[in-house]
Amino acid sequence: MSFPASVSTLNNYNDLYPDWTQREVSTGTTIMAVEFDGGVVMGADSRTTTGAYIANRVTDKLTPIHERIFCCRSGSAADTQAIADAVTYQLGFHSIELDEAPLVQTAASLFRDMCYRYREELMAGIIVAGWDPRRGGQVYTVPVGGMMTRQPVSVGGSGSSYIYGYVDSNYRPAMSKEECLKFTAEALTLAMERDGSSGGVVRLAVISEQGVERQVILGNQLPKFSTV
Amino acid sequence: MATVSVCKYYPGGFSFDNCKRNALLEADISKLGFSSPAARKTGTTICGVVYKDGVVLGADTRATEGMIVADKNCSKIHYISPNIYCCGAGTAADTEMTTQIISSNLELHSLSTGRLPRVATANRMLKQMLFRYQGYIGAALVLGGVDCNGPHLYSIYPHGSTDKLPYVTMGSGSLAAMAVFEDRYRPNMEEEEAKRLVRDAIAAGIFNDLGSGSNIDLCVITKGKVDYLRPHDVANKKGVREDKVYGHPVTGSYRYKHGTTGVLTKTVTPLNLEVVEESVQTMDTS
């Protein structure tokens, strides 16, 4: 007697319960972070989907981990929320023990440890970015699978595929804060136009020695490209 | 006197032993042409809205077992603490037990802290439990309440993700209810307007979704007061079958009035029968 492959037949699909009531919630997403001299600029769209239904059209995917360290979340909403909560706790504890502000690299390492250890069970693509006194503004990317690497500019999520060309051709080292903000907003807008799982508003955050400034760019205020 | 005992290590996590048994039973039953009983689900429309003084939670009252209505008036708004209530959609048993477990733990926590529990605490407890079970506990919840930081509303999905929003809907009728919210929601509404909005959103779910039906329950939570309105609105009244005989209604009567069927012709034909054989058989009354 063999174990039949489909145990899921126990939850018989029937017309009363549409597909999206049984699908997992995912942050379809486009996320991005850029380093500049003195800090980082982070950006994300605001759409969370269950299948074809938008469960939350004003999601905040820029999650604070510590005072000057944020993370951008993409992948499964449940997985990334749980990981972010766990790392927030661990980093807070570590910071109290040290009695000083934690390093961005420490936060990124904590994310990497969790994402790599549980790589089979998790679906999470995270960009960790922030400012610390030792190394200034830093961006670390921890994609699905649990690798960790530092990059001057990083994009992630399902919408990122559409903007690699834009980012590669438009990024210049040593951009100012305003140039980074414009660059991020435009890149995210282009991705949101093309990716069905990304949309809503553009959320931006600038992290520097002075602290965190947050902005929202509403749908009608997004930068305009060709009207084709 | 020494006792040698071997400690059996019970690995943590969900026990899937019964799934194998269920799969085999399914296969056997379907060979005979029957289908195994479906878990009772609350087809459901549930929603919540934050208004000026607090939150209003709403739910329909239909529980389905496959395509049959198992309970026409079930209660989907569950008590968590005196200032926090939770609507549940998905598998009825899962929502019932999950809310009861968290309610119990929250009461203990509240006694330990000496404070009224916060909605964020209930949210944390629920999301951590649901994430631990990786979505196998089919509970989709709308959690609302008022605490020292004001009114709060969360939607919690079976896999453990949560969203904090001013208005949320869940369940199979959530699209119909969300349509009403997206049209008429405004920040800082008055209580009557908020109640009307939630009532209309649930009504949209009841009338446009097969998995939702019957009545509308409302729960209005403000600082220091909870109005549990069950039922707030009996949207679907069951009719009374009328069968008037001589002026008063008689249900289930099969008597027809004289003259209902008109007689056109009447023919009487006598049958002339001869008695051929006569035999008597005594009845056995022993």
Contacts between the chains, C-beta under 8 A, distances in Angstrom:
chain1	res1	chain2	res2	distance
A	1	B	24	6.6
A	3	B	20	5.8
A	3	B	23	6.6
A	4	B	23	5.0
A	4	B	24	8.0
A	4	B	26	7.9
A	4	B	27	6.4
A	7	B	19	5.3
A	7	B	22	7.7
A	7	B	23	5.5
A	9	B	23	7.9
A	9	B	26	6.5
A	10	B	19	7.5
A	10	B	22	6.0
A	10	B	23	7.5
A	10	B	26	7.0
A	10	B	36	8.0
A	11	B	39	7.7
A	12	B	35	7.8
A	12	B	38	6.1
A	12	B	66	7.6
A	14	B	66	6.7
A	14	B	67	6.8
A	15	B	210	7.3
A	16	B	43	5.5
A	16	B	64	6.4
A	16	B	67	6.9
A	16	B	172	6.2
A	16	B	210	5.3
A	16	B	211	4.2
A	17	B	41	7.1
A	17	B	43	7.1
A	17	B	172	5.2
A	17	B	211	6.4
A	18	B	172	6.3
A	18	B	175	8.0
A	21	B	90	8.0
A	21	B	140	7.5
A	21	B	171	7.2
A	21	B	172	5.5
A	21	B	174	8.0
A	24	B	135	6.5
A	24	B	157	7.8
A	24	B	159	5.1
A	25	B	157	4.9
A	25	B	159	6.4
A	25	B	161	4.8
A	48	B	161	7.8
A	48	B	163	7.1
A	50	B	157	7.6
A	53	B	175	6.9
A	55	B	155	7.7
A	55	B	157	7.5
A	55	B	163	7.0
A	56	B	155	7.9
A	56	B	163	4.5
A	56	B	165	6.6
A	58	B	165	7.3
A	59	B	163	6.9
A	76	B	159	7.0
A	76	B	161	7.5
A	77	B	157	7.4
A	77	B	159	7.6
A	77	B	161	3.5
A	78	B	127	7.8
A	78	B	130	7.8
A	78	B	131	5.6
A	78	B	135	7.6
A	78	B	157	6.8
A	78	B	159	3.8
A	78	B	160	4.0
A	78	B	161	4.0
A	79	B	159	8.0
A	81	B	127	7.1
A	81	B	131	8.0
A	81	B	160	7.1
A	81	B	161	5.4
A	81	B	162	6.8
A	82	B	127	7.6
A	82	B	128	7.6
A	82	B	131	4.8
A	82	B	160	6.1
A	85	B	124	7.9
A	121	B	134	7.7
